[in-house]
């Protein structure tokens, strides 16, 4: 019982920590390539935060354009495993 409560407590703490890095509604400077990578990488935590009612977005509203979205796609592919599953298959 104690291990379950420690597990869920640490999971909640991780969720709160990663949601603090999620994009908010408007930022002064536009989010660039590196922020795109980060926002794509934490998509799972941003989605969970949105489901639990936190005031976060999935992507930055004020971004720099194509470079942000390129970074976002790279971060998203890193978070979802990229092509590692296909690359690790053994051919018989």
C-alpha positions in Angstrom: 0.0 0.0 0.0 2.8 2.4 0.9 4.6 1.8 -2.5 1.4 2.6 -4.4 1.0 5.9 -2.6 4.7 6.8 -3.1 4.3 5.9 -6.8 1.2 8.0 -7.3 2.7 10.9 -5.3 5.9 10.9 -7.4 3.8 10.7 -10.6 1.8 13.7 -9.5 5.0 15.6 -8.7 6.5 14.8 -12.1 3.2 15.9 -13.8 3.3 19.2 -11.9 7.0 19.8 -12.7 6.6 19.1 -16.4 3.4 21.2 -16.6 5.3 24.2 -15.3 7.4 24.0 -18.5 4.4 23.7 -20.8 3.5 26.7 -23.0 1.1 29.3 -21.6 -1.3 31.4 -23.6 0.9 34.3 -24.5 4.6 34.8 -24.1 6.6 38.0 -24.8 9.2 36.5 -27.1 8.2 34.0 -29.8 9.1 30.3 -29.1 11.8 29.1 -31.5 13.3 25.8 -32.6 14.6 24.7 -29.2 11.3 25.5 -27.4 9.6 23.5 -30.2 11.7 20.5 -29.4 10.9 20.8 -25.7 7.1 21.4 -26.3 7.0 18.3 -28.6 8.9 16.2 -26.1 6.6 17.0 -23.2 3.4 16.5 -25.2 2.3 13.7 -23.0 2.5 15.8 -19.8 0.9 18.8 -21.4 -2.0 16.6 -22.5 -2.4 15.2 -19.0 -2.3 18.7 -17.5 -4.9 19.9 -19.9 -7.1 16.9 -19.0 -6.8 17.7 -15.3 -7.7 21.3 -15.8 -4.4 23.1 -15.8 -4.1 26.2 -17.9 -1.6 25.0 -20.4 -1.5 24.6 -24.2 -0.2 21.8 -26.3 1.9 24.1 -28.4 3.1 27.7 -28.1 0.6 30.2 -29.4 3.3 32.8 -30.1 5.9 30.9 -32.1 8.5 31.7 -34.7 6.9 29.8 -37.6 8.4 26.9 -39.5 11.4 26.5 -37.3 9.2 26.1 -34.2 7.1 23.5 -35.9 10.2 21.6 -37.2 11.5 21.4 -33.6 8.0 20.4 -32.4 7.9 17.5 -34.8 11.4 16.4 -33.8 10.5 16.6 -30.1 7.3 14.7 -30.8 9.1 12.0 -32.6 11.5 11.7 -29.7 8.7 11.4 -27.2 6.8 8.8 -29.2 9.9 6.7 -30.0 10.6 8.0 -33.5 11.5 5.1 -35.8 13.2 3.0 -33.2 10.7 0.3 -33.3 11.1 -0.2 -37.0 14.8 0.0 -36.8 15.1 -2.6 -34.1 13.1 -5.3 -35.9 15.1 -8.3 -36.8 14.7 -9.5 -40.4 14.6 -13.2 -40.8 
